[in-house]
Amino acid sequence: WECYKSHSWEKSYEELVNFVKEFGHARVPEKFPQNPRLGMWMVIQRRSFEMYLKDSSSSSMTADRILLLNKVGFEWVLRG
């Protein structure tokens, strides 16, 4: 199961990288018609990051994932 979740994260990350290549930024809309799952994945990453910062053991976020997301310009906090 852990392997499946990790593969799923990697696949979504790859989709984010492709989004950045196409649009020049990592601000995937929550309701992104071309890939609705990617928009929801972005929301989940922000929530997981918040839990990670609170030292929650239920967070799936890791330091490696944070580095990868930062590398493509992931915005942890959305501004208006």
LUMMAR-998206 format. One record per residue (C-alpha): residue number from 1; x, y, z. Coordinates in pm, whole numbers, plus 32768, in hexadecimal, padded with zeros to 4 digits. Layout:
% LUMMAR-998206
num:NUM&x:X&y:Y&z:Z;
...
% end
This chain:
% LUMMAR-998206
num:1&x:8000&y:8000&z:8000;
num:2&x:8117&y:80F5&z:8059;
num:3&x:81B8&y:80AE&z:7F09;
num:4&x:8070&y:80FE&z:7E58;
num:5&x:804A&y:8249&z:7F12;
num:6&x:81B1&y:82A8&z:7EC3;
num:7&x:8185&y:8254&z:7D52;
num:8&x:8046&y:8321&z:7D4E;
num:9&x:80FE&y:844C&z:7DE5;
num:10&x:8215&y:842A&z:7CE6;
num:11&x:811B&y:841C&z:7BC8;
num:12&x:8069&y:8554&z:7C44;
num:13&x:81B6&y:8605&z:7C73;
num:14&x:820D&y:85AF&z:7B0B;
num:15&x:80C1&y:8643&z:7A9D;
num:16&x:8117&y:8780&z:7B61;
num:17&x:826C&y:8795&z:7AB8;
num:18&x:81BF&y:8778&z:7966;
num:19&x:80C8&y:888A&z:79CE;
num:20&x:81EB&y:8970&z:7A29;
num:21&x:8292&y:892C&z:78DA;
num:22&x:8150&y:8981&z:7822;
num:23&x:80D8&y:8AAE&z:78EC;
num:24&x:821A&y:8B37&z:7986;
num:25&x:81A0&y:8B27&z:7AEE;
num:26&x:8127&y:8A2C&z:7BF3;
num:27&x:7FDD&y:8AD5&z:7C4C;
num:28&x:7EF4&y:89BD&z:7BE3;
num:29&x:7D8B&y:8A29&z:7C1F;
num:30&x:7CCD&y:8952&z:7D17;
num:31&x:7BCB&y:891B&z:7C06;
num:32&x:7CAD&y:88DD&z:7ADC;
num:33&x:7BD1&y:8857&z:79C1;
num:34&x:7CED&y:87B0&z:7901;
num:35&x:7D59&y:86EA&z:7A36;
num:36&x:7C69&y:8708&z:7B5F;
num:37&x:7D33&y:860A&z:7C28;
num:38&x:7E6B&y:86E3&z:7C14;
num:39&x:7DB3&y:880F&z:7CA5;
num:40&x:7D3A&y:873F&z:7DCB;
num:41&x:7E96&y:86AA&z:7DF8;
num:42&x:7F1E&y:880B&z:7E22;
num:43&x:7E22&y:884D&z:7F38;
num:44&x:7E85&y:8708&z:7FE2;
num:45&x:7FF7&y:8764&z:7FD2;
num:46&x:7FB4&y:88AE&z:8083;
num:47&x:7EEA&y:87FE&z:8193;
num:48&x:7FF6&y:86F3&z:81BC;
num:49&x:80FD&y:8806&z:81D9;
num:50&x:8035&y:88B4&z:82ED;
num:51&x:801C&y:876B&z:83AA;
num:52&x:8191&y:872E&z:8372;
num:53&x:81E1&y:8880&z:840D;
num:54&x:810D&y:8822&z:853C;
num:55&x:81D8&y:86E0&z:855E;
num:56&x:80AB&y:860B&z:850D;
num:57&x:80FD&y:849E&z:84D9;
num:58&x:7FD1&y:8482&z:83F1;
num:59&x:8071&y:8569&z:82EF;
num:60&x:80EC&y:84C7&z:81AF;
num:61&x:81D3&y:85EF&z:8171;
num:62&x:834A&y:85B7&z:8185;
num:63&x:847A&y:8697&z:8171;
num:64&x:84CF&y:85FD&z:801E;
num:65&x:8374&y:864B&z:7F97;
num:66&x:838E&y:87B0&z:8015;
num:67&x:84D9&y:87D9&z:7F5B;
num:68&x:8443&y:874D&z:7E1B;
num:69&x:8311&y:882E&z:7E32;
num:70&x:83E7&y:8960&z:7E7E;
num:71&x:84BB&y:890C&z:7D4E;
num:72&x:8392&y:8946&z:7C64;
num:73&x:8319&y:8A7F&z:7D18;
num:74&x:81FF&y:89E6&z:7DE5;
num:75&x:8140&y:8AF4&z:7EA4;
num:76&x:80FD&y:8A7A&z:8004;
num:77&x:801C&y:8B9D&z:805C;
num:78&x:7F27&y:8C28&z:7F60;
num:79&x:7EF3&y:8D9E&z:7F5A;
num:80&x:7DAF&y:8E3B&z:7EEA;
% end
